[in-house]
Amino acid sequence: MASPVLVWFRDDHRLSDNPALSAAVATGAPVLCLVVMEELMDGLRPLGGAARWWLHGSLGALDDSLRRAGSNLLILRGPAQKAIEKAVMATGASAVFWNRRYSAAEIALDTAIKKRLTDGGISVQSFNGRLLNEPWQVMNQAGKPFQVFTPYLRAVTARPVDAPLRAPKKMAGGSWPQTLLDEGTHLDDLGLKPTKPDWAAAFKDAWRPGEKAAQEKLRDFLETNLSGYAQGRDAPGKESTSRLSPHLRFGEISPRQVWHAVQNLTAERPELRQDAQKFLSEVVWRDFSHQLLHIYPHLPEKSHAPRFEKFPWVDDPKTLNAWQKGLTGYPIVDAGMRQLWRTGWMHNRVRMIVASFLVKHLLTDWRQGEAWFWDTLVDADPANNAFSWQWIAGSGPDSSPFHRIFNPVTQGEKFDPSGNYVRAHVPELANLPEAFIHKPWEAPAAVLKAAGMELGKTYPAPIVPHGPARERALTAFRSLRDFDS
């Protein structure tokens, strides 16, 4: 009987367009699939609570898909090097297949495992299953990585994107030795889902993890919301975005699949090209974030612009807590923070608004916000999360300038003019008329009473006034002039 081959899944929880799985199946050997839960590795950041909830559903869906194709999923606990070597020895596997990862710690680990296995005569093959282009593939004319998104986008758009691979319909699954099965862990025993209290109870109404759900979501988006996306994407009160981010984060759908599905549709419907280009630029932004994290591993912990390490941040647990709970007194900010807590996700336009408010109105260190998003987002991604927070703080590569300070009232009036988004997530404001939905403190007493509101009791007054907070932020920023950028 032929020796089996192993496929090590790592945030690529799908059968279709999975290069490592397809290459393993192509060998004709029995294919054994596993994941390794390793959360204590040096340099590897443990998942936040919301992402752990998603991971539970994602692994369950992956196991179901593999079983339908003739295999299954074994869950081992780390350390990864020890677990993989033990799996190879116990099964007599002749080869190990995986899709590449790109953080410094992950690359170091994969390199060490590959060397140990190949030194022992085991074939190791790795592939790009996570990005359109790997971090070292798209360079400027000087052969250096891009530091600015727009030229990076142009360079990526000029490159071909490989066609996605079909899912193997059947595979020779093989069988795990009993010794490994005894060491395996049941999904429910990983403790990925919260219990007491079950703060994620509402997640299941908003999300369905897994490859099948991801493909359905992509189809629905292309049919209903791609048209008008370029403008509609900024309206949080409408269902105008794809909501594919957690599916991409856990590899339940690949960026190549998204890219080609959009391109195929626009070939049939060229009137959608402008909307398609805007949507695909968001997919490229994800690649750009990963390239930057690959080049600058410090992005989640340290300001990229050194002078921002001297920024006079204000350590105020009370205002931070108000922001986290959606009790700032600014409706668009509070709506976003409550949507995040209830669903594990927040509309992208509102992410920028709430981040700007925390960093600039409250002068809270961007790392506090990054950590909160890491724990509460189902799509928390180490590259996107860190880069996006440094972008809004003005401290990152190709960042928004710090002096660009969003006014939360005008942002709400511009992007949620009817107040539908605020009403959905801040129910105590639901009966306010449009004229005051984003500034309830300006409503006459009779209007507040008619809406069943008592400012300062049923809903807080603003924790900081916009004008003085803006001036305080600009003064703090000007204090950096004496430091090199």
C-alpha positions as CSV (number, residue, x, y, z in Angstrom):
1,M,0.0,0.0,0.0
2,A,1.3,3.5,-0.9
3,S,2.6,5.7,1.9
4,P,0.1,8.5,2.8
5,V,0.8,12.2,2.4
6,L,-0.1,14.8,5.0
7,V,-1.9,18.1,4.3
8,W,-1.4,20.6,7.1
9,F,-4.2,23.2,7.1
10,R,-3.4,26.7,8.4
11,D,-6.1,29.4,7.9
12,D,-6.9,27.8,4.5
13,H,-10.1,26.0,5.5
14,R,-11.5,25.1,2.1
15,L,-11.2,22.3,-0.5
16,S,-11.6,24.5,-3.7
17,D,-8.5,26.5,-4.8
18,N,-6.4,25.0,-2.1
19,P,-3.1,24.3,-3.9
20,A,-1.6,22.2,-1.1
21,L,-4.6,19.9,-1.0
22,S,-4.8,19.6,-4.8
23,A,-1.1,18.8,-5.0
24,A,-1.5,16.1,-2.3
25,V,-4.5,14.6,-4.0
26,A,-2.6,14.6,-7.4
27,T,0.0,12.2,-5.9
28,G,-2.7,9.5,-5.9
29,A,-1.6,8.5,-2.4
30,P,-3.9,8.4,0.6
31,V,-4.4,12.0,1.9
32,L,-4.4,12.6,5.7
33,C,-5.5,16.1,6.8
34,L,-4.7,17.8,10.1
35,V,-4.5,21.1,11.9
36,V,-2.3,21.9,14.8
37,M,-3.5,24.2,17.6
38,E,-0.5,26.1,18.7
39,E,-1.2,29.3,20.6
40,L,1.8,29.7,22.8
41,M,4.6,29.8,20.1
42,D,7.0,32.7,20.5
43,G,6.0,35.5,18.2
44,L,2.6,34.0,17.4
45,R,-0.3,36.1,18.7
46,P,-3.1,34.1,20.3
47,L,-6.5,34.6,18.6
48,G,-9.0,37.0,20.1
49,G,-12.3,35.8,21.5
50,A,-14.4,36.6,18.4
51,A,-12.0,34.9,16.0
52,R,-11.8,31.9,18.2
53,W,-15.6,31.6,17.9
54,W,-15.3,31.8,14.1
55,L,-12.5,29.2,14.1
56,H,-14.7,26.7,15.9
57,G,-17.3,26.9,13.1
58,S,-14.7,27.0,10.4
59,L,-12.9,23.9,11.5
60,G,-16.2,22.1,11.9
61,A,-17.3,23.0,8.3
62,L,-13.9,22.0,7.0
63,D,-14.1,18.6,8.6
64,D,-17.6,18.1,7.1
65,S,-16.3,19.0,3.7
66,L,-13.4,16.6,4.0
67,R,-15.6,13.7,5.1
68,R,-17.9,14.2,2.1
69,A,-14.8,13.9,-0.1
70,G,-13.5,10.8,1.6
71,S,-11.2,12.1,4.3
72,N,-11.5,13.8,7.7
73,L,-9.6,16.3,9.9
74,L,-7.4,15.4,12.8
75,I,-6.8,18.1,15.4
76,L,-3.5,18.0,17.3
77,R,-2.2,20.3,19.9
78,G,1.2,22.0,19.5
79,P,4.1,22.6,19.5
80,A,3.7,22.4,15.8
81,Q,7.1,21.0,15.0
82,K,6.7,18.1,17.5
83,A,3.1,17.4,16.3
84,I,4.0,17.3,12.6
85,E,7.1,15.1,13.2
86,K,5.0,12.8,15.3
87,A,2.3,12.6,12.6
88,V,4.9,11.8,9.9
89,M,6.5,9.1,12.0
90,A,3.3,7.5,13.1
91,T,1.8,7.4,9.6
92,G,4.9,6.7,7.6
93,A,4.0,9.7,5.4
94,S,6.3,10.3,2.4
95,A,5.4,14.0,2.0
96,V,3.9,17.0,3.8
97,F,2.0,19.7,1.9
98,W,1.0,23.2,3.2
99,N,0.1,26.7,2.1
100,R,2.6,29.3,3.1
101,R,2.3,31.8,5.9
102,Y,4.0,35.2,6.1
103,S,4.7,36.5,9.6
104,A,8.3,36.3,10.8
105,A,7.5,33.8,13.5
106,E,5.5,31.6,11.1
107,I,8.2,31.7,8.4
108,A,10.9,30.7,11.0
109,L,8.8,27.8,12.3
110,D,7.9,26.5,8.8
111,T,11.6,26.8,7.7
112,A,12.7,24.8,10.7
113,I,10.0,22.1,10.2
114,K,10.8,21.8,6.5
115,K,14.5,21.4,7.2
116,R,13.9,18.7,9.8
117,L,11.6,16.8,7.5
118,T,13.7,17.1,4.4
119,D,16.8,16.1,6.3
120,G,14.9,12.9,7.2
121,G,14.0,12.2,3.6
122,I,10.4,13.5,3.7
123,S,9.3,15.7,0.8
124,V,7.8,19.1,1.8
125,Q,5.9,21.2,-0.7
126,S,4.5,24.6,0.1
127,F,2.2,26.9,-2.0
128,N,0.6,30.3,-2.1
129,G,-3.0,29.7,-1.0
130,R,-3.6,32.9,0.9
131,L,-2.9,36.0,-1.3
132,L,-3.1,37.1,-4.9
133,N,0.6,37.8,-4.8
134,E,3.1,36.8,-2.2
135,P,4.9,39.7,-0.3
136,W,8.1,39.4,-2.4
137,Q,6.4,39.1,-5.8
138,V,5.3,42.7,-6.5
139,M,8.1,45.2,-6.5
140,N,8.6,48.7,-7.8
141,Q,11.0,49.6,-10.7
142,A,13.9,49.7,-8.3
143,G,13.2,46.2,-7.2
144,K,12.0,47.4,-3.8
145,P,8.7,46.8,-2.0
146,F,6.0,49.4,-2.6
147,Q,5.4,51.8,0.3
148,V,2.3,53.5,-1.2
149,F,-0.9,51.7,-2.1
150,T,-1.9,53.4,-5.3
151,P,1.2,52.4,-7.4
152,Y,1.0,48.9,-5.8
153,L,-2.6,48.6,-6.9
154,R,-1.6,49.6,-10.5
155,A,1.2,47.0,-10.5
156,V,-1.0,44.2,-9.2
157,T,-3.8,45.1,-11.7
158,A,-1.3,44.8,-14.5
159,R,-0.3,41.2,-13.4
160,P,-2.2,38.1,-14.3
161,V,-4.0,36.2,-11.5
162,D,-3.8,32.4,-11.6
163,A,-7.2,30.7,-12.2
164,P,-8.6,29.1,-9.1
165,L,-8.4,25.3,-8.7
166,R,-11.4,23.1,-8.5
167,A,-12.1,21.2,-5.3
168,P,-11.2,17.5,-5.5
169,K,-14.5,15.6,-5.5
170,K,-13.0,12.5,-4.0
171,M,-9.8,11.6,-2.3
172,A,-8.2,8.5,-0.9
173,G,-8.5,9.4,2.8
174,G,-6.4,6.8,4.4
175,S,-6.6,6.2,8.1
176,W,-4.9,7.6,11.2
177,P,-3.0,5.2,13.5
178,Q,-4.8,4.7,16.8
179,T,-1.9,6.2,18.7
180,L,-2.5,9.6,16.9
181,L,-6.2,9.4,17.3
182,D,-5.7,9.0,21.0
183,E,-3.6,12.1,21.0
184,G,-6.1,14.0,18.9
185,T,-8.4,16.6,20.3
186,H,-12.1,16.9,19.7
187,L,-13.2,20.3,18.3
188,D,-15.5,20.9,21.3
189,D,-12.7,20.3,23.7
190,L,-10.6,23.2,22.4
191,G,-12.8,25.7,24.3
192,L,-13.0,28.1,21.3
193,K,-16.6,29.1,22.0
194,P,-17.5,31.2,25.1
195,T,-20.0,29.6,27.5
196,K,-20.4,31.6,30.8
197,P,-21.3,34.2,29.8
198,D,-22.0,33.4,26.1
199,W,-21.2,36.9,24.8
200,A,-21.2,35.6,21.3
201,A,-24.8,34.3,21.4
202,A,-25.9,36.7,18.7
203,F,-23.1,35.8,16.3
204,K,-24.9,32.8,14.9
205,D,-27.7,35.0,13.7
206,A,-25.2,37.2,11.8
207,W,-22.7,34.6,10.5
208,R,-22.3,31.1,9.1
209,P,-18.6,30.1,8.9
210,G,-17.4,27.7,6.3
211,E,-16.6,27.3,2.6
212,K,-20.1,26.8,1.4
213,A,-21.4,29.9,3.2
214,A,-18.5,31.9,1.7
215,Q,-19.3,30.8,-1.8
216,E,-23.0,31.6,-1.3
217,K,-22.1,35.0,0.1
218,L,-19.9,35.9,-2.9
219,R,-22.7,34.8,-5.3
220,D,-25.3,36.9,-3.4
221,F,-23.0,39.9,-3.4
222,L,-22.3,39.7,-7.1
223,E,-26.0,39.4,-7.9
224,T,-27.3,42.1,-5.6
225,N,-24.7,44.5,-4.3
226,L,-21.8,44.8,-6.7
227,S,-23.9,47.2,-8.8
228,G,-23.5,50.5,-7.0
229,Y,-20.7,49.3,-4.7
230,A,-18.4,52.2,-5.4
231,Q,-20.8,54.6,-3.7
232,G,-22.9,52.2,-1.6
233,R,-19.9,50.7,0.3
234,D,-19.8,53.9,2.4
235,A,-23.4,53.6,3.6
236,P,-23.4,51.5,6.8
237,G,-27.2,51.6,7.0
238,K,-27.5,49.6,3.7
239,E,-26.4,46.0,2.9
240,S,-23.9,47.2,0.3
241,T,-20.7,45.3,1.2
242,S,-19.7,41.7,0.6
243,R,-19.0,40.7,4.3
244,L,-16.5,38.3,3.0
245,S,-13.7,39.5,5.3
246,P,-14.0,36.7,7.9
247,H,-14.2,34.1,5.2
248,L,-11.1,35.4,3.6
249,R,-9.4,35.7,7.0
250,F,-9.8,32.0,7.6
251,G,-9.3,30.9,4.0
252,E,-12.8,29.6,3.5
253,I,-12.6,31.4,0.1
254,S,-9.5,32.5,-1.7
255,P,-8.8,36.0,-3.1
256,R,-8.2,34.3,-6.5
257,Q,-11.7,32.9,-6.4
258,V,-13.1,36.4,-5.6
259,W,-11.0,38.0,-8.3
260,H,-12.0,35.7,-11.1
261,A,-15.7,35.6,-10.1
262,V,-15.7,39.4,-10.3
263,Q,-13.8,39.5,-13.6
264,N,-16.0,36.9,-15.2
265,L,-19.1,38.9,-14.2
266,T,-17.8,42.2,-15.6
267,A,-16.8,40.5,-18.9
268,E,-20.6,39.7,-19.2
269,R,-21.7,43.1,-17.8
270,P,-19.1,45.8,-18.6
271,E,-21.4,48.4,-16.9
272,L,-20.2,47.0,-13.6
273,R,-16.5,47.7,-14.3
274,Q,-16.2,50.8,-12.1
275,D,-17.9,49.1,-9.1
276,A,-15.8,45.9,-9.7
277,Q,-12.5,47.9,-9.8
278,K,-13.3,49.5,-6.5
279,F,-14.3,46.2,-4.9
280,L,-11.2,44.4,-6.2
281,S,-9.0,47.3,-4.9
282,E,-10.1,46.2,-1.4
283,V,-8.9,42.7,-2.1
284,V,-5.6,44.2,-3.2
285,W,-5.5,46.3,0.0
286,R,-5.5,43.0,1.9
287,D,-2.4,41.8,0.0
288,F,-0.7,45.2,0.5
289,S,-1.3,44.9,4.3
290,H,0.3,41.5,4.3
291,Q,3.3,42.8,2.3
292,L,3.8,45.6,4.8
293,L,3.6,43.2,7.8
294,H,6.1,40.9,6.1
295,I,8.5,43.8,5.6
296,Y,7.8,45.5,9.0
297,P,7.0,42.8,11.6
298,H,6.8,45.5,14.3
299,L,3.5,47.0,12.9
300,P,1.2,45.5,15.6
301,E,3.3,46.7,18.5
302,K,5.3,49.7,17.5
303,S,4.6,52.9,15.6
304,H,6.2,52.8,12.1
305,A,7.1,56.5,12.2
306,P,9.5,56.7,15.2
307,R,8.3,60.2,16.3
308,F,4.9,58.7,17.2
309,E,6.6,56.7,19.9
310,K,7.0,60.2,21.6
311,F,3.3,61.1,21.2
312,P,1.6,62.3,24.4
313,W,-1.1,59.7,24.6
314,V,-3.6,60.1,27.4
315,D,-4.2,57.0,29.6
316,D,-7.9,57.3,30.6
317,P,-9.6,54.0,31.4
318,K,-12.9,55.7,31.8
319,T,-13.1,57.2,28.3
320,L,-11.6,54.0,26.8
321,N,-14.4,52.0,28.5
322,A,-17.0,54.3,27.2
323,W,-15.7,53.9,23.7
324,Q,-15.6,50.1,24.0
325,K,-19.2,49.9,25.3
326,G,-20.6,52.4,22.7
327,L,-21.4,55.1,25.3
328,T,-19.4,58.1,24.0
329,G,-22.5,60.2,23.3
330,Y,-21.7,60.3,19.6
331,P,-24.4,58.1,17.9
332,I,-22.3,57.0,14.8
333,V,-19.4,56.0,17.1
334,D,-21.7,54.2,19.5
335,A,-23.6,52.4,16.8
336,G,-20.3,51.0,15.4
337,M,-19.0,49.9,18.7
338,R,-22.3,48.2,19.6
339,Q,-22.5,46.5,16.2
340,L,-19.0,45.2,16.8
341,W,-19.8,43.8,20.2
342,R,-23.1,42.2,19.1
343,T,-22.0,40.8,15.8
344,G,-18.2,40.6,15.8
345,W,-18.0,42.9,12.8
346,M,-18.2,46.5,11.9
347,H,-18.8,48.4,8.7
348,N,-15.5,49.6,7.2
349,R,-16.5,53.2,7.0
350,V,-17.5,53.2,10.6
351,R,-14.3,51.4,11.6
352,M,-12.4,54.5,10.4
353,I,-14.8,56.8,12.3
354,V,-14.5,55.0,15.6
355,A,-10.8,54.6,15.2
356,S,-10.3,58.3,14.5
357,F,-12.4,59.1,17.5
358,L,-10.4,57.0,19.9
359,V,-7.0,58.1,18.7
360,K,-7.7,61.8,18.0
361,H,-10.7,62.8,20.2
362,L,-9.7,60.8,23.2
363,L,-5.9,60.7,22.5
364,T,-5.8,57.1,23.3
365,D,-2.8,55.1,22.1
366,W,-3.8,53.3,18.8
367,R,-2.5,50.1,20.3
368,Q,-5.4,50.1,22.7
369,G,-7.9,50.2,19.8
370,E,-5.9,47.6,17.8
371,A,-6.0,45.2,20.8
372,W,-9.8,45.7,21.2
373,F,-10.5,45.1,17.6
374,W,-8.2,42.0,17.7
375,D,-10.3,40.5,20.5
376,T,-13.8,41.5,19.2
377,L,-13.6,41.1,15.4
378,V,-14.4,37.8,13.8
379,D,-12.2,38.9,10.8
380,A,-9.3,40.1,13.0
381,D,-6.3,39.7,10.8
382,P,-2.8,40.5,12.0
383,A,-1.8,42.4,8.9
384,N,-5.1,44.3,8.2
385,N,-5.7,45.2,11.8
386,A,-2.3,46.6,12.6
387,F,-1.8,48.4,9.3
388,S,-5.3,50.0,9.4
389,W,-4.9,51.2,13.0
390,Q,-1.5,52.8,12.1
391,W,-3.1,54.2,9.0
392,I,-5.8,56.1,10.9
393,A,-3.2,57.2,13.6
394,G,-1.0,58.7,11.0
395,S,2.0,56.6,12.2
396,G,2.1,53.9,9.6
397,P,3.5,53.6,6.1
398,D,1.2,55.3,3.5
399,S,-1.0,56.5,6.4
400,S,-3.7,59.1,6.5
401,P,-2.3,62.3,8.0
402,F,-2.9,62.8,11.7
403,H,-4.5,66.2,11.2
404,R,-7.3,64.6,9.2
405,I,-9.7,64.4,12.2
406,F,-13.2,63.1,11.5
407,N,-16.1,65.1,12.9
408,P,-18.4,62.3,14.1
409,V,-21.5,64.4,13.6
410,T,-20.8,65.3,10.0
411,Q,-19.6,61.8,9.2
412,G,-22.9,60.4,10.5
413,E,-24.9,62.9,8.6
414,K,-23.0,62.2,5.4
415,F,-22.9,58.4,5.4
416,D,-26.0,57.6,7.5
417,P,-28.3,60.6,6.6
418,S,-31.5,58.9,7.5
419,G,-30.1,57.4,10.7
420,N,-31.0,53.9,9.8
421,Y,-27.6,52.5,11.0
422,V,-27.8,54.4,14.3
423,R,-31.4,53.3,14.9
424,A,-30.5,49.7,14.3
425,H,-27.7,49.6,16.9
426,V,-28.6,52.4,19.4
427,P,-32.3,51.7,20.0
428,E,-32.6,54.4,22.7
429,L,-32.3,56.9,19.8
430,A,-34.7,55.1,17.5
431,N,-37.5,57.7,17.8
432,L,-35.4,60.8,17.3
433,P,-36.1,62.7,14.0
434,E,-33.4,62.7,11.4
435,A,-32.4,66.3,12.2
436,F,-31.1,65.2,15.6
437,I,-30.3,61.6,15.2
438,H,-26.5,62.4,15.0
439,K,-26.6,65.2,17.5
440,P,-29.2,64.5,20.2
441,W,-27.8,67.1,22.5
442,E,-29.1,69.8,20.1
443,A,-32.7,68.5,20.2
444,P,-35.2,70.6,22.1
445,A,-36.5,69.2,25.4
446,A,-39.9,68.5,23.8
447,V,-38.3,66.5,21.0
448,L,-36.3,64.5,23.4
449,K,-39.4,63.8,25.6
450,A,-41.4,62.8,22.5
451,A,-38.6,60.3,21.6
452,G,-38.7,58.9,25.1
453,M,-35.2,60.2,25.8
454,E,-33.5,61.9,28.7
455,L,-30.0,63.0,27.8
456,G,-27.5,62.0,30.3
457,K,-29.7,59.2,31.6
458,T,-31.2,57.1,28.8
459,Y,-28.3,58.1,26.5
460,P,-25.0,59.9,27.5
461,A,-24.0,63.4,26.6
462,P,-20.8,63.6,24.5
463,I,-17.8,62.5,26.7
464,V,-15.7,65.2,24.9
465,P,-16.8,68.2,22.9
466,H,-15.6,67.9,19.3
467,G,-14.1,71.4,18.8
468,P,-11.8,71.4,21.9
469,A,-10.9,67.7,21.4
470,R,-9.8,68.5,17.8
471,E,-7.7,71.4,19.0
472,R,-6.2,69.2,21.8
473,A,-5.3,66.5,19.2
474,L,-3.6,69.1,16.8
475,T,-1.6,70.5,19.7
476,A,-0.4,67.1,20.7
477,F,0.6,66.4,17.1
478,R,2.5,69.7,16.8
479,S,4.5,68.6,19.8
480,L,6.1,66.0,17.6
481,R,7.8,68.6,15.4
482,D,11.0,68.5,17.4
483,F,11.3,64.7,16.7
484,D,12.6,63.2,13.5
485,S,9.9,61.5,11.4
